[in-house]
């Protein structure tokens, strides 16, 4: 097995972009999900509610963030200095505001007043203790430092989606792109689809990871990242073939056991 691709999402719920290598830190890939967007009342906004966030591509050059979108020129961003507490999946986290220029740029993109916030210290936010260890930390990802998916599992899911469509008398859709699932790392060469469900520990290159838990999927996967419209897939088909405990499942959440560098082509070993 090998590491096929690496994706970063510097701003939570915006479009990701691929890189050929990344540094693994205790709370995730360096630069991944250190920013998020909040609404007028300080609530976290994601593409589940504001799909137009997917039109924003955020890139880091060193420590400098630049926002790119279809509605305005690219915008360099710097945190402005004042802080507020934002509740991220039930955990209060102190974040730094990124200034009025970033707020105006993003507000124009989504069509309502929003702010951009930055997590200066990822050590503030713990991983769910039910699936992590004391001291495990996560940046602003939903729950865990990294998300892994496999090409074999997506190929099987695409086959199921086509079968489901034909049974319903529908035209089979084009295969789903992996970016629907927003993984950090994608693995090629897995012997069987969904073999990753049973993994407990693995290494990518020289970095070792624990599997926190399998990843339950939400309606964000139903948003087409090209058109920002919602459809029934893949939730409809996952509910048929991959539903248990009242949830649907695709991918696994990883917690690094130490820092290191990973790169596309790295060997992947399951312990």
N, C-alpha and C positions, 0 to 999 in steps of 0.2 A: 504494500500500500504506500501511497505517496500523497504529499500535500499538493493539491491541484491549484488552489487559489486562496488568497488572503484578502479580506475586505475590511476597510475602516469606515466608521460612521462618526466623525468628530462631533456632529450635532445630533443628538437623539432624534430619531424619526425623520431625518432627512435622507436623501439618497446616499448610498455608499459608493465608494470607489475602490478599485483593486490596487494593491501594491505587490511588489515582488518579494518583499521582506518586511519584517516588523519585529520590534522589541516587545517581549512579553514581560509585563510588570505584574505584581501581585494582584492588582485589581482589573487586569485586562491588557489588551494591546496598547502600546504607548499612543496616546492621543485619541483613543476610541471613547466616544460618548462622554466627553468631559463637559459638553454644553447641552443645554436643553431650552425649549421655548415654553414660556408661561403665558397664560391669558391675563385679562385685565384684573382678575381677582387673585392672581398669583398661583393659579392651578396649573399643573403640568399639562401641556398640549402635545398630543402625538398625532401621527397620520391616521390613526383610527378615527379621529374626529375631524382633522384638517388634512385631507389627502394631498392638498397642494404643497404641503411641506416636502413631499417627495420630489418636487421640482427644484428644490434647492440642493446644490452640491457644495459641501463644505470640505475644504482641503487645508492641510497644515503644511507650512514650509518652515521647518524648525519649530519654533513655538508660535508662529504667526498664523492666524486663521483667516481665510478668505472665503466669503460666501459668493456663489455664482448662481444665477437664476435667469429665467427667460424674460423677466419684467424690468430689469434694471442693470446697470453696469456692475461688475464685480465689486464687492465691498470688503476691504480689510477691517478686521475687528480686533479691538483691544478691550479687555474688561475695564470698567470705569471706576471701580473702587468701592461703591456702597454695597452692602450685603443685606440679604433677607433670608428668611427661613422658608424653604419650599418642601412640601411633603411629597416624597417620591415613593410610591407604592407603600404607603403607611409609615415611612421613616422620615422624620424631620431632618433636613439637610441644609446647612448654611451655604448659600451660593452668592456669587458676586455678579452684579449687573454689568452688562456689556455696552451700555450707553445708548443715547437716543438715536444715533445714526443706524445702529443695528436694529433697534426697535422699529424705526420707520421703514427700513428695507424689508424686514420680515412681515410687518403689518400690511405693506402694499402687496406682498406675495399672497398672503392668505385672506386678505379682505376684512380684517378686524384688528383692533389694537392688541399687540403682543409685545413681550420683552424677551431678550436673550440672556440666559444666565450661565455662569461658568463655575465649575467645581475646582477650586484651586488645590484642594487636598483630598484625594480619593480615599485616604485612610479613614475618613469620617463615616463612611457608610458600610455597615456589616452585611455579609451574606446571610441569608436566612439560616439561623442556627439548626433548623431541622435537616438541612442538607449540606451544611458546611461545618467547619471547625472554628473554635475561638480564634480570632485573629484574621480570619478570611475577610477580605474586603472586595467591594465592587464599586465601579465608578457610577455612571448614571444609566447603565443598561438595566433592563427590567429586573433582573435578579442575580445574574451570575457573570463572571468576568468574560467568558468566551462562549460562543455557540458554534457547534460543529454539525455539519450535515455531510451526507455522502451522495456522490453522483449516482450510485446504484439505487439508492432509495428513491431519488427523484425520478429516475427512469421507470421504476415500478409504479410509482404514484401516477405518472403521466399515462401509463398503460391503463391503469384503473379508471382514470378520468375519461379516457377515450371510450372504454367499455361502458361506463355509466351513461355517457352521452348517447351512444348507439342504442342502449336499452330504452332510453327515454325518447327515441326518435329524433334526437338532436344531431347537428353536425359536430363531429369531434373537434374540439378546439386545438389550437397549436400547443405544443408542449410548453409547460410553464418554465420561465427562466428561474434559476436558483435565487436570483435577487428577491423574488417574492418572499423568501423565507429569512432574509437578512442574516445569513451566517457570517461569522468572522473567518472560519476556515472550512474548506470543502475538501473532502478526501476522495481520491480515485483508487480503484483497485480493490475495493471491498468485495469479498467473495460472494456475499449474499445480501440482497436488499434488507435493510433494517437490522443488520448484524450489530450495529452500534448500540441498539437497545440494551444489549447485555454487557457492554463494556463497563469496567470499573476503573481501570487505570490505563493510561497510554502515554507514549512519548511521541513528540514531533521534533525531528532532529534530536537535539540534546536536552530539550525541555520536557519535563514530566508533568502530567496533569492527572487530577482526580476527576471522575464524573460526578457532578453534584446531583443531577437528576435528568431524566428525559425531559424534553421541552414540549409543554402543552401550547397549542397554537390558538391565536385569536383572529378576529376579523381583519386585522391588518393584512394578512396573507391573501385576502380576497380583493385587495385594491391593486389594479393594474398599474405598475410603476411608470408606464409610458403614457397612459391616458388619464390616470387618477380616478377612474370609475371602478365601481364595485360589482362583483359578480358572485355566483354561488360557489365557485371553486377557488381553492382546493378543499374548503371546509366540508362541502357536501360529500365529497368522496372520502375524505379522511374520516368523517362520521360513520361511513359505511364499513370501512376496513380497519380503522386505527382508533377506535373509540373505546376507552375504558375509564373508570373512575369519573364518569361524567365529562370527560375532556377528550380532545383529539390531539394526536402526538406526531411530531416530526422533528428529528434532531436531538442532540444531547447538549447539556450545559457543562462546561469545563471550568475547573478551578486549578490554576497553576500551583505547583509545589515549589517553584522557585523562578527567578528571572532567567532570561536568555533570549536568543534571537532565533526566529524561525524564517524559513524562506521556501518559496515554491520549489517543488522537487524534493524536499526533505522526506526521508523515510518516516513512516508512521508504524509504530510497534505497539501492539496491545499486550498488556501483561496478564 
